[in-house]
Amino acid sequence: MTIISYSVLIEFTYGEWNPNNETNKRERQVTYKTVSQSILGTNTLTCREKQTLEVDKPHLMYVLSTEVYNEGMKYTDAFYVATKFCMVQCDSEHSSLRVTAEIRYIKSVYGFIKTFIEKNSHTYIENGVNEQVRRLEKQQKTQIKPKSTIKSLSIIKQDSQESIIPEIIPENHIKQDTISLRESNTQIIEKTITGKGITYDIVMIIGIFLLILHIYLCYKLYSIDNALSVSDTVCFNQCKKVCFESK
């Protein structure tokens, strides 16, 4: 079972499944690199993914938990992404897949940084899940085709035994076995980075710059005010001294 939030993978390695003596569950480590593109530039992230097989019941249910830690970009050490995949076999032809994910913080982050982290993380999570759905649909189609061919050959063989003249079997009479996913559980709206999102990021960065500029100007005004106060005190003391000497 291989679950990775695919974007642009450079390299990846899979560890062996090993039992955890404390939890009695199988675990493995997966490492890979991915390219992150944002308004801050292009960065290469090194990802460490811990996979834990929570439930392993063949032909019934699989539950896989993952924790993804990223390195190579600012603030990536402040959080990690926890994802859980639950796949249940409903019958011989249908399965249900449910994916849940959340961002868990390791360090405290500021409000606008937290918004930036969550916005980009949600985009990568959704892209990864959508990629998994596409791969499952592709696998489903490859399984449908050979089964349909086998069924059509068996029907032709039966008809040839009953009649000397072979009959052409219409395609609509050939039953196709499918292994489908329930659309209610697997249909996920894929979001892409649009001009509106980029505009929002630019406005946020401009706002941060103006805030820093405002703090800097307040500091300079405070320093000038202190300097003027010291000058007034010195002048007053000098005038007072001159008055006493004249007396």
C-alpha positions in Angstrom: 0.0 0.0 0.0 1.6 3.2 -1.1 0.1 6.6 -0.3 2.0 9.8 -1.1 0.8 13.3 -1.8 2.1 13.5 -5.3 3.2 16.8 -6.9 6.6 16.7 -8.5 8.6 13.9 -7.0 12.4 14.0 -7.5 13.4 10.8 -5.7 11.9 8.5 -3.1 12.8 5.5 -1.0 10.5 3.0 0.8 11.5 1.3 4.0 10.4 -2.2 5.1 7.3 -2.8 7.1 8.4 -3.6 10.7 6.3 -4.4 13.7 6.3 -1.9 16.6 6.6 -3.8 19.9 4.8 -1.1 21.8 1.7 -0.7 19.6 1.8 -4.1 17.9 1.3 -2.3 14.6 3.4 -2.4 11.4 5.3 0.8 10.5 7.7 2.0 7.8 9.5 5.2 6.8 9.2 6.8 3.4 11.5 9.6 2.2 11.2 11.7 -0.9 11.8 15.1 -2.4 9.2 17.4 -4.0 9.3 20.8 -5.6 7.2 23.5 -4.0 6.2 26.5 -6.1 4.7 29.7 -4.5 5.0 33.5 -4.7 8.0 33.2 -2.5 9.8 31.2 -5.1 10.6 27.6 -6.0 11.9 25.4 -3.2 13.0 21.7 -3.0 11.5 20.1 0.1 12.8 16.9 1.7 9.9 14.9 3.1 9.9 12.2 5.8 6.7 10.2 6.0 5.9 7.8 8.8 3.3 5.2 7.8 1.4 3.1 10.4 -0.9 0.3 9.4 -3.7 0.8 12.0 -6.0 -2.0 10.7 -5.0 -4.8 8.3 -7.9 -7.1 7.5 -7.6 -8.5 4.0 -10.9 -8.4 1.9 -12.5 -6.3 4.6 -10.7 -3.1 5.8 -7.4 -1.3 5.7 -6.7 1.8 7.8 -3.4 3.7 7.2 -2.1 6.7 9.2 0.7 8.9 7.9 2.7 11.8 9.4 4.6 13.9 6.9 7.5 16.2 8.1 9.0 18.7 5.7 12.5 20.3 5.5 14.0 22.9 3.2 11.7 25.9 3.6 11.0 28.4 6.3 8.4 27.5 8.9 8.2 23.8 7.7 9.7 22.7 11.1 6.7 24.3 12.9 4.1 21.7 11.8 3.5 18.4 10.2 0.5 16.9 8.2 -1.3 13.9 9.6 -3.4 11.9 7.1 -5.6 8.8 7.6 -6.8 6.6 4.7 -9.7 4.2 5.4 -10.6 1.6 2.7 -13.6 -0.7 3.2 -14.7 -3.5 0.9 -18.5 -3.3 0.7 -19.0 -6.4 -1.5 -17.1 -8.3 -4.3 -17.4 -5.3 -6.7 -17.5 -2.2 -4.6 -15.1 -0.5 -2.2 -15.3 2.7 -0.2 -12.3 5.0 0.4 -12.3 7.9 3.0 -9.4 10.3 3.4 -9.0 12.8 6.3 -6.1 15.1 6.9 -5.2 17.8 9.4 -2.3 20.1 10.2 -0.7 19.6 13.6 1.6 22.4 14.9 4.9 21.7 16.7 5.8 25.4 17.4 3.7 28.5 17.9 3.3 30.6 14.7 1.8 34.1 14.1 -1.6 34.7 12.6 -0.6 35.6 9.0 2.1 32.9 8.9 -0.5 30.3 10.1 -2.9 31.4 7.3 -0.1 31.0 4.7 0.9 27.5 6.0 -2.7 26.3 6.0 -3.5 27.7 2.6 -0.5 26.0 0.9 -0.9 22.7 2.9 -4.6 22.4 2.0 -3.7 22.8 -1.7 -1.0 20.1 -1.6 -3.3 17.7 0.4 -6.1 18.1 -2.1 -3.8 17.7 -5.1 -2.3 14.5 -3.6 -5.8 13.0 -2.9 -7.0 13.9 -6.4 -3.9 12.2 -7.8 -4.7 9.1 -5.8 -8.3 9.1 -7.2 -7.0 9.4 -10.7 -4.6 6.4 -10.2 -7.4 4.3 -8.7 -9.7 5.1 -11.7 -6.8 4.2 -14.1 -6.3 0.9 -12.2 -10.0 0.2 -12.4 -10.1 0.6 -16.2 -7.1 -1.7 -16.6 -9.0 -4.4 -14.6 -12.2 -3.9 -16.5 -10.7 -4.5 -19.9 -9.2 -8.0 -19.4 -12.3 -9.2 -17.6 -14.6 -8.0 -20.5 -12.4 -9.9 -23.0 -12.5 -13.1 -21.0 -16.3 -12.9 -20.7 -16.8 -12.3 -24.4 -14.6 -15.2 -25.3 -16.5 -17.6 -23.0 -19.8 -16.5 -24.5 -18.6 -17.0 -28.0 -17.3 -20.5 -27.1 -20.7 -21.5 -25.7 -22.6 -20.2 -28.8 -20.2 -22.1 -31.1 -21.0 -25.3 -29.3 -24.8 -24.9 -29.7 -24.7 -23.8 -33.4 -22.6 -24.6 -36.4 -22.9 -21.0 -37.6 -21.2 -18.6 -35.1 -23.2 -15.6 -34.1 -21.8 -12.2 -33.6 -22.5 -11.1 -30.0 -23.4 -7.5 -29.6 -21.2 -5.5 -27.3 -24.2 -4.4 -25.2 -24.8 -8.0 -24.2 -21.3 -8.4 -22.7 -21.4 -7.9 -19.0 -18.5 -5.9 -17.6 -17.3 -6.5 -14.1 -16.2 -3.3 -12.4 -14.5 -2.5 -9.2 -15.8 1.0 -8.5 -15.4 3.5 -5.8 -18.3 5.1 -4.3 -18.5 8.6 -5.8 -19.9 10.0 -2.5 -16.7 9.2 -0.7 -14.1 9.7 -3.4 -15.2 12.7 -5.4 -13.1 15.6 -4.3 -13.1 19.1 -5.7 -9.7 19.9 -7.1 -8.5 23.4 -6.4 -5.8 25.2 -8.3 -3.9 28.3 -7.6 -5.7 31.1 -9.4 -5.1 34.8 -9.9 -7.4 35.6 -7.0 -5.2 33.5 -4.6 -2.0 35.2 -5.9 -3.6 38.6 -5.5 -4.5 37.7 -1.9 -1.0 36.7 -1.1 0.4 39.9 -2.7 -2.0 42.0 -0.6 -1.0 40.1 2.5 2.7 40.7 1.9 2.2 44.4 1.2 0.2 44.6 4.5 3.0 43.0 6.4 5.5 45.4 4.8 3.4 48.4 5.7 3.1 47.2 9.3 6.9 46.8 9.6 7.4 50.3 8.1 4.9 51.7 10.6 6.7 50.2 13.5 10.0 51.5 12.2 8.7 55.0 11.8 7.2 55.0 15.3 10.6 53.9 16.7 12.4 56.7 14.9 9.9 59.3 16.1 10.3 58.1 19.7 14.1 58.3 19.4 13.9 61.9 18.0 11.4 62.9 20.8 13.8 61.6 23.5 16.7 63.4 21.9 14.8 66.7 21.9 13.8 66.2 25.5 17.4 65.8 26.5 18.4 68.9 24.6 15.7 71.0 26.4 16.9 69.8 29.8 20.5 70.7 29.0 19.5 74.2 27.8 17.4 74.8 31.0 20.3 73.7 33.2 22.7 76.0 31.4 20.4 79.0 31.6 19.8 78.3 35.3 23.6 78.2 35.9 24.2 81.5 34.0 21.5 83.2 36.1 23.1 82.1 39.4 26.5 83.2 38.3 25.2 86.6 37.3 23.8 87.1 40.7 
